[in-house]
Amino acid sequence: MFQSIPNSLSQMSMIFLSVVIEALPFVLVGCLISGLLHEFLSPEVVKKYVPKNRFLAILLGSFMGVFFPSCECGIVPIVNQFVKKDVPIYTAFPFMLTAPIINPIVVFSTFIAFSDSWRFVFLRVGGSIFVSLVVGLWLAYLYEGTPLKEEPHHNEQREKHRHHHEDCTLPNEKKTSVGKKIIQFLEHSLDEFFDTGRYLIIGALIASSLQVYLPTSVMLTLGSTKLLAIGVMLVLAVVMSLCSEADAFIGASLLSLFGVAPVVAFLVFGPMVDIKNLLMMKRYFGGKFIVQLVLVIASLVTIFAWVV
């Protein structure tokens, strides 16, 4: 039976399975952490530690992901809550850009994906920090207005109403809220695992198909110039919409086809901008702001990848 399967299909299946099997544990752990943050991390706690100095606040946002890791699949709603709680946008958005990359799980998965090599770990982390710092400076000193769709006073009124409702909650209800949060945490983690798992499978299929079925002449054309190859990988990062715990395995499988710089662009840009993120950002933020943010990020990632 299996002898009738074409060799190309068998080869693609082996590449696909190897990518999925290596990546799934990291996706599961990442979804569990994302669920914990979704239910138990309060924006008010973060706000207390935001420095008054703008540059220090940008640095805090850029490195906060080390201590509060989150998958990009759930980072946008968290950032939306940060902004609603008056956390500065130049702190919240650098956190959104780096948290899915510099957290320990993604660092470790990147290390494993590239055969226990620290080179791509440093390039990926360094690129994300570079982008987040520049974006933070842009938001702190050049951008005017709010990225949110709703007016700030609407948010304040809703928050006052919510706090008033919480103050009126009975003691027994407060005691059971922890149990409810645990159940919600597990439900959120499970939903996110199956949601991101399908994107992993789609990405693995695309990557394995590219390696097996894309003609060598086409690959040589795509990789003929460094800038064109970087642009192709930026598009792939958006289309594949992989979870940051898994995309390193896809990037490693494409390294021989595209080279170092395009793969670095893929690893940095993917967790910052993909189809999932864009759809979620459209729900919370204004269209003009999203376009500006994506263009700034794409330009910075291209510059960084070109230099490495």
Contacts in CASP RR format, 6 or more apart in sequence:
PFRMAT RR
TARGET T0000
AUTHOR 0000-0000-0000
METHOD contacts of the structure
MODEL  1
MFQSIPNSLSQMSMIFLSVVIEALPFVLVGCLISGLLHEFLSPEVVKKYV
PKNRFLAILLGSFMGVFFPSCECGIVPIVNQFVKKDVPIYTAFPFMLTAP
IINPIVVFSTFIAFSDSWRFVFLRVGGSIFVSLVVGLWLAYLYEGTPLKE
EPHHNEQREKHRHHHEDCTLPNEKKTSVGKKIIQFLEHSLDEFFDTGRYL
IIGALIASSLQVYLPTSVMLTLGSTKLLAIGVMLVLAVVMSLCSEADAFI
GASLLSLFGVAPVVAFLVFGPMVDIKNLLMMKRYFGGKFIVQLVLVIASL
VTIFAWVV
2 10 0 8 1.000
8 212 0 8 1.000
8 213 0 8 1.000
11 212 0 8 1.000
12 208 0 8 1.000
12 209 0 8 1.000
12 211 0 8 1.000
12 212 0 8 1.000
12 213 0 8 1.000
13 208 0 8 1.000
15 204 0 8 1.000
15 207 0 8 1.000
15 208 0 8 1.000
15 211 0 8 1.000
15 212 0 8 1.000
15 253 0 8 1.000
16 204 0 8 1.000
16 205 0 8 1.000
16 208 0 8 1.000
19 204 0 8 1.000
19 207 0 8 1.000
19 208 0 8 1.000
19 249 0 8 1.000
19 250 0 8 1.000
19 253 0 8 1.000
20 200 0 8 1.000
20 201 0 8 1.000
20 204 0 8 1.000
22 112 0 8 1.000
22 113 0 8 1.000
22 249 0 8 1.000
23 109 0 8 1.000
23 200 0 8 1.000
23 204 0 8 1.000
23 245 0 8 1.000
23 246 0 8 1.000
23 249 0 8 1.000
23 250 0 8 1.000
24 197 0 8 1.000
24 200 0 8 1.000
24 246 0 8 1.000
26 105 0 8 1.000
26 106 0 8 1.000
26 108 0 8 1.000
26 109 0 8 1.000
26 245 0 8 1.000
26 246 0 8 1.000
27 193 0 8 1.000
27 196 0 8 1.000
27 197 0 8 1.000
27 200 0 8 1.000
27 243 0 8 1.000
27 245 0 8 1.000
27 246 0 8 1.000
28 193 0 8 1.000
29 105 0 8 1.000
29 245 0 8 1.000
30 69 0 8 1.000
30 71 0 8 1.000
30 105 0 8 1.000
30 243 0 8 1.000
30 245 0 8 1.000
31 71 0 8 1.000
31 73 0 8 1.000
31 189 0 8 1.000
31 190 0 8 1.000
31 192 0 8 1.000
31 193 0 8 1.000
31 196 0 8 1.000
32 189 0 8 1.000
33 69 0 8 1.000
33 70 0 8 1.000
33 71 0 8 1.000
33 103 0 8 1.000
33 105 0 8 1.000
34 70 0 8 1.000
34 71 0 8 1.000
34 73 0 8 1.000
34 74 0 8 1.000
34 188 0 8 1.000
34 189 0 8 1.000
34 192 0 8 1.000
35 185 0 8 1.000
35 188 0 8 1.000
35 189 0 8 1.000
35 192 0 8 1.000
36 185 0 8 1.000
36 189 0 8 1.000
37 68 0 8 1.000
37 69 0 8 1.000
37 70 0 8 1.000
37 78 0 8 1.000
38 74 0 8 1.000
38 77 0 8 1.000
38 78 0 8 1.000
38 185 0 8 1.000
38 188 0 8 1.000
39 181 0 8 1.000
39 182 0 8 1.000
39 184 0 8 1.000
39 185 0 8 1.000
39 188 0 8 1.000
40 181 0 8 1.000
40 185 0 8 1.000
41 68 0 8 1.000
41 78 0 8 1.000
43 78 0 8 1.000
43 81 0 8 1.000
43 82 0 8 1.000
43 84 0 8 1.000
43 85 0 8 1.000
43 87 0 8 1.000
44 85 0 8 1.000
46 64 0 8 1.000
46 68 0 8 1.000
46 82 0 8 1.000
46 85 0 8 1.000
46 87 0 8 1.000
47 82 0 8 1.000
47 85 0 8 1.000
47 86 0 8 1.000
47 87 0 8 1.000
49 60 0 8 1.000
50 57 0 8 1.000
50 60 0 8 1.000
50 87 0 8 1.000
50 88 0 8 1.000
50 91 0 8 1.000
51 57 0 8 1.000
51 60 0 8 1.000
54 88 0 8 1.000
54 90 0 8 1.000
54 140 0 8 1.000
54 141 0 8 1.000
55 137 0 8 1.000
55 140 0 8 1.000
57 88 0 8 1.000
57 90 0 8 1.000
57 91 0 8 1.000
57 140 0 8 1.000
58 90 0 8 1.000
58 91 0 8 1.000
58 94 0 8 1.000
58 132 0 8 1.000
58 133 0 8 1.000
58 136 0 8 1.000
58 137 0 8 1.000
58 140 0 8 1.000
59 133 0 8 1.000
60 91 0 8 1.000
61 91 0 8 1.000
61 92 0 8 1.000
61 94 0 8 1.000
61 95 0 8 1.000
61 98 0 8 1.000
61 132 0 8 1.000
62 94 0 8 1.000
62 95 0 8 1.000
62 97 0 8 1.000
62 98 0 8 1.000
62 129 0 8 1.000
62 132 0 8 1.000
62 133 0 8 1.000
62 136 0 8 1.000
63 98 0 8 1.000
63 102 0 8 1.000
63 129 0 8 1.000
64 91 0 8 1.000
64 95 0 8 1.000
64 98 0 8 1.000
64 99 0 8 1.000
65 95 0 8 1.000
65 98 0 8 1.000
65 99 0 8 1.000
65 102 0 8 1.000
65 103 0 8 1.000
66 102 0 8 1.000
66 103 0 8 1.000
66 104 0 8 1.000
68 95 0 8 1.000
68 99 0 8 1.000
69 99 0 8 1.000
69 103 0 8 1.000
69 104 0 8 1.000
69 105 0 8 1.000
69 106 0 8 1.000
70 78 0 8 1.000
70 99 0 8 1.000
70 100 0 8 1.000
70 103 0 8 1.000
71 100 0 8 1.000
71 192 0 8 1.000
71 196 0 8 1.000
71 243 0 8 1.000
71 244 0 8 1.000
71 245 0 8 1.000
72 99 0 8 1.000
72 100 0 8 1.000
72 243 0 8 1.000
72 244 0 8 1.000
72 270 0 8 1.000
72 271 0 8 1.000
72 272 0 8 1.000
72 274 0 8 1.000
72 276 0 8 1.000
72 277 0 8 1.000
73 192 0 8 1.000
73 195 0 8 1.000
73 196 0 8 1.000
73 243 0 8 1.000
73 276 0 8 1.000
74 192 0 8 1.000
74 280 0 8 1.000
75 95 0 8 1.000
75 96 0 8 1.000
75 99 0 8 1.000
75 100 0 8 1.000
75 277 0 8 1.000
76 96 0 8 1.000
76 277 0 8 1.000
76 280 0 8 1.000
76 281 0 8 1.000
76 283 0 8 1.000
76 284 0 8 1.000
77 280 0 8 1.000
77 284 0 8 1.000
78 96 0 8 1.000
79 92 0 8 1.000
79 93 0 8 1.000
79 95 0 8 1.000
79 96 0 8 1.000
80 148 0 8 1.000
80 284 0 8 1.000
80 285 0 8 1.000
82 91 0 8 1.000
82 92 0 8 1.000
82 95 0 8 1.000
83 89 0 8 1.000
83 92 0 8 1.000
83 146 0 8 1.000
83 147 0 8 1.000
83 148 0 8 1.000
84 148 0 8 1.000
84 155 0 8 1.000
84 159 0 8 1.000
85 159 0 8 1.000
88 140 0 8 1.000
89 139 0 8 1.000
89 143 0 8 1.000
89 146 0 8 1.000
89 147 0 8 1.000
90 136 0 8 1.000
90 137 0 8 1.000
90 139 0 8 1.000
90 140 0 8 1.000
93 132 0 8 1.000
93 135 0 8 1.000
93 136 0 8 1.000
93 139 0 8 1.000
93 147 0 8 1.000
93 293 0 8 1.000
94 132 0 8 1.000
94 133 0 8 1.000
94 135 0 8 1.000
94 136 0 8 1.000
95 132 0 8 1.000
96 272 0 8 1.000
97 128 0 8 1.000
97 131 0 8 1.000
97 132 0 8 1.000
97 135 0 8 1.000
97 272 0 8 1.000
97 297 0 8 1.000
98 128 0 8 1.000
98 129 0 8 1.000
98 132 0 8 1.000
100 106 0 8 1.000
100 244 0 8 1.000
100 271 0 8 1.000
100 272 0 8 1.000
101 124 0 8 1.000
101 125 0 8 1.000
101 128 0 8 1.000
101 244 0 8 1.000
101 267 0 8 1.000
101 268 0 8 1.000
101 271 0 8 1.000
102 125 0 8 1.000
102 128 0 8 1.000
102 129 0 8 1.000
105 245 0 8 1.000
106 244 0 8 1.000
106 245 0 8 1.000
106 248 0 8 1.000
106 271 0 8 1.000
107 121 0 8 1.000
107 125 0 8 1.000
109 245 0 8 1.000
109 246 0 8 1.000
109 248 0 8 1.000
109 249 0 8 1.000
110 120 0 8 1.000
110 121 0 8 1.000
110 124 0 8 1.000
110 248 0 8 1.000
110 267 0 8 1.000
111 117 0 8 1.000
111 118 0 8 1.000
111 121 0 8 1.000
112 248 0 8 1.000
113 120 0 8 1.000
113 248 0 8 1.000
113 249 0 8 1.000
113 251 0 8 1.000
113 252 0 8 1.000
114 120 0 8 1.000
114 121 0 8 1.000
114 248 0 8 1.000
114 252 0 8 1.000
114 255 0 8 1.000
115 252 0 8 1.000
120 248 0 8 1.000
120 252 0 8 1.000
120 263 0 8 1.000
120 264 0 8 1.000
120 267 0 8 1.000
123 260 0 8 1.000
123 264 0 8 1.000
123 267 0 8 1.000
123 308 0 8 1.000
124 248 0 8 1.000
124 264 0 8 1.000
124 267 0 8 1.000
124 268 0 8 1.000
127 264 0 8 1.000
127 268 0 8 1.000
127 301 0 8 1.000
127 304 0 8 1.000
128 268 0 8 1.000
128 271 0 8 1.000
128 272 0 8 1.000
130 300 0 8 1.000
130 304 0 8 1.000
131 268 0 8 1.000
131 272 0 8 1.000
131 297 0 8 1.000
131 300 0 8 1.000
131 301 0 8 1.000
131 304 0 8 1.000
134 296 0 8 1.000
134 300 0 8 1.000
135 293 0 8 1.000
135 296 0 8 1.000
135 297 0 8 1.000
135 300 0 8 1.000
138 296 0 8 1.000
143 292 0 8 1.000
146 152 0 8 1.000
147 285 0 8 1.000
147 286 0 8 1.000
147 289 0 8 1.000
147 293 0 8 1.000
148 155 0 8 1.000
148 284 0 8 1.000
148 285 0 8 1.000
148 286 0 8 1.000
149 284 0 8 1.000
149 285 0 8 1.000
149 286 0 8 1.000
169 177 0 8 1.000
196 243 0 8 1.000
196 246 0 8 1.000
197 243 0 8 1.000
197 246 0 8 1.000
199 240 0 8 1.000
199 241 0 8 1.000
199 242 0 8 1.000
199 243 0 8 1.000
199 276 0 8 1.000
200 242 0 8 1.000
200 243 0 8 1.000
200 246 0 8 1.000
202 240 0 8 1.000
202 241 0 8 1.000
203 240 0 8 1.000
203 241 0 8 1.000
203 242 0 8 1.000
203 250 0 8 1.000
204 249 0 8 1.000
204 250 0 8 1.000
206 236 0 8 1.000
206 239 0 8 1.000
206 240 0 8 1.000
207 240 0 8 1.000
207 250 0 8 1.000
207 251 0 8 1.000
207 253 0 8 1.000
207 254 0 8 1.000
208 253 0 8 1.000
210 254 0 8 1.000
210 257 0 8 1.000
211 253 0 8 1.000
211 254 0 8 1.000
211 257 0 8 1.000
219 257 0 8 1.000
219 258 0 8 1.000
222 228 0 8 1.000
222 229 0 8 1.000
222 232 0 8 1.000
222 258 0 8 1.000
223 229 0 8 1.000
223 232 0 8 1.000
223 258 0 8 1.000
223 259 0 8 1.000
223 262 0 8 1.000
226 261 0 8 1.000
226 262 0 8 1.000
226 306 0 8 1.000
227 302 0 8 1.000
227 306 0 8 1.000
229 258 0 8 1.000
229 259 0 8 1.000
229 261 0 8 1.000
229 262 0 8 1.000
230 261 0 8 1.000
230 262 0 8 1.000
230 265 0 8 1.000
230 302 0 8 1.000
230 305 0 8 1.000
230 306 0 8 1.000
231 262 0 8 1.000
231 265 0 8 1.000
231 302 0 8 1.000
232 258 0 8 1.000
232 262 0 8 1.000
233 254 0 8 1.000
233 258 0 8 1.000
233 262 0 8 1.000
233 263 0 8 1.000
233 265 0 8 1.000
233 266 0 8 1.000
233 269 0 8 1.000
234 265 0 8 1.000
234 266 0 8 1.000
234 269 0 8 1.000
234 298 0 8 1.000
234 301 0 8 1.000
234 302 0 8 1.000
236 254 0 8 1.000
236 266 0 8 1.000
237 247 0 8 1.000
237 265 0 8 1.000
237 266 0 8 1.000
237 269 0 8 1.000
237 270 0 8 1.000
237 273 0 8 1.000
237 274 0 8 1.000
238 269 0 8 1.000
238 270 0 8 1.000
238 273 0 8 1.000
238 274 0 8 1.000
238 275 0 8 1.000
238 278 0 8 1.000
239 275 0 8 1.000
240 247 0 8 1.000
240 250 0 8 1.000
240 270 0 8 1.000
240 274 0 8 1.000
241 274 0 8 1.000
241 275 0 8 1.000
241 276 0 8 1.000
242 250 0 8 1.000
242 270 0 8 1.000
242 274 0 8 1.000
244 270 0 8 1.000
244 271 0 8 1.000
247 266 0 8 1.000
247 267 0 8 1.000
247 270 0 8 1.000
247 271 0 8 1.000
248 267 0 8 1.000
250 266 0 8 1.000
251 263 0 8 1.000
251 266 0 8 1.000
251 267 0 8 1.000
252 263 0 8 1.000
254 262 0 8 1.000
254 263 0 8 1.000
254 266 0 8 1.000
255 263 0 8 1.000
258 266 0 8 1.000
260 308 0 8 1.000
261 305 0 8 1.000
261 306 0 8 1.000
261 308 0 8 1.000
262 305 0 8 1.000
264 304 0 8 1.000
264 305 0 8 1.000
264 308 0 8 1.000
265 301 0 8 1.000
265 302 0 8 1.000
265 304 0 8 1.000
265 305 0 8 1.000
268 301 0 8 1.000
268 304 0 8 1.000
268 305 0 8 1.000
269 297 0 8 1.000
269 298 0 8 1.000
269 301 0 8 1.000
272 297 0 8 1.000
272 301 0 8 1.000
273 294 0 8 1.000
273 297 0 8 1.000
273 298 0 8 1.000
278 290 0 8 1.000
278 294 0 8 1.000
281 290 0 8 1.000
281 293 0 8 1.000
282 290 0 8 1.000
END
